[in-house]
């Protein structure tokens, strides 16, 4: 695996990532992890001879992260590798299920967000029920 890097002073554009991904592949990487760019991401995936996995990048609101994952896959990414957008979500299990649905079931971002919201609400109910039962036991 090869990973493209960017610094604060570096340009994050399709031209840079096309070149960086190609170099990584030519150096022998079996797949490349790179950042999503809104303009020209499909040219990055098309010009790289090995599969590309989109890096999650900075923490985004859930719908924005799901939209980015959807767009990356629609534009040729083989998958996504999200860290902060999962683990810093209000409901990490619900978020990973929603991202999985985008990548593996081709769910659109709004549908995936509805799945996220539904799973989060279910988890919140379970926690509330468990808290209530715990309070009942302590009251006895």
CORWO-V399664 format. One record per residue. N is the residue number from 1. RES is the residue in three letters. PHI is phi in whole degrees, 0 to 359 (999 if undefined). PSI is psi in whole degrees, 0 to 359 (* if undefined). Layout:
n->[N,N]
res->[RES,RES]
phi->[PHI,PHI]
psi->[PSI,PSI]
This chain:
n->[1,2,3,4,5,6,7,8,9,10,11,12,13,14,15,16,17,18,19,20,21,22,23,24,25,26,27,28,29,30,31,32,33,34,35,36,37,38,39,40,41,42,43,44,45,46,47,48,49,50,51,52,53,54,55,56,57,58,59,60,61,62,63,64,65,66,67,68,69,70,71,72,73,74,75,76,77,78,79,80,81,82,83,84,85,86,87,88,89,90,91,92,93,94,95,96,97,98,99,100,101,102,103,104,105,106,107,108,109,110,111,112,113,114,115,116,117,118,119,120,121,122,123,124,125,126,127,128,129,130,131,132,133,134,135,136,137,138,139,140]
res->[UNK,UNK,UNK,UNK,UNK,UNK,UNK,UNK,UNK,UNK,UNK,UNK,UNK,UNK,UNK,UNK,UNK,UNK,UNK,UNK,UNK,UNK,UNK,UNK,UNK,UNK,UNK,UNK,UNK,UNK,UNK,UNK,UNK,UNK,UNK,UNK,UNK,UNK,UNK,UNK,UNK,UNK,UNK,UNK,UNK,UNK,UNK,UNK,UNK,UNK,UNK,UNK,UNK,UNK,UNK,UNK,UNK,UNK,UNK,UNK,UNK,UNK,UNK,UNK,UNK,UNK,UNK,UNK,UNK,UNK,UNK,UNK,UNK,UNK,UNK,UNK,UNK,UNK,UNK,UNK,UNK,UNK,UNK,UNK,UNK,UNK,UNK,UNK,UNK,UNK,UNK,UNK,UNK,UNK,UNK,UNK,UNK,UNK,UNK,UNK,UNK,UNK,UNK,UNK,UNK,UNK,UNK,UNK,UNK,UNK,UNK,UNK,UNK,UNK,UNK,UNK,UNK,UNK,UNK,UNK,UNK,UNK,UNK,UNK,UNK,UNK,UNK,UNK,UNK,UNK,UNK,UNK,UNK,UNK,UNK,UNK,UNK,UNK,UNK,UNK]
phi->[999,237,234,282,242,222,254,297,269,271,280,254,223,299,300,298,291,301,294,298,295,296,298,301,296,292,278,113,296,279,205,234,256,217,276,276,237,292,257,91,299,297,287,291,293,290,268,262,282,235,299,248,246,282,281,290,72,291,294,238,302,306,298,294,295,294,294,297,298,300,299,298,293,297,262,112,293,280,180,227,231,251,248,304,290,264,288,262,289,298,218,303,295,293,292,294,294,292,297,301,295,295,286,262,242,60,292,286,305,294,293,293,293,297,298,305,298,295,294,296,297,299,295,298,294,298,296,297,297,295,295,297,296,295,292,297,296,291,287,289]
psi->[140,148,129,144,150,144,174,328,358,151,133,85,169,323,312,312,326,312,312,316,319,316,315,316,317,338,357,4,140,335,163,136,123,168,153,137,140,325,113,14,324,333,332,311,324,330,355,128,358,162,146,135,129,131,142,328,207,161,129,161,150,313,321,319,319,323,317,316,315,311,318,315,319,333,15,356,142,342,188,153,95,136,280,324,346,301,336,7,157,333,86,319,320,322,318,326,320,318,317,319,324,313,315,339,4,31,140,157,316,322,320,323,323,320,313,309,320,313,323,317,319,315,320,321,318,316,317,317,317,321,319,314,323,321,323,316,321,329,338,*]
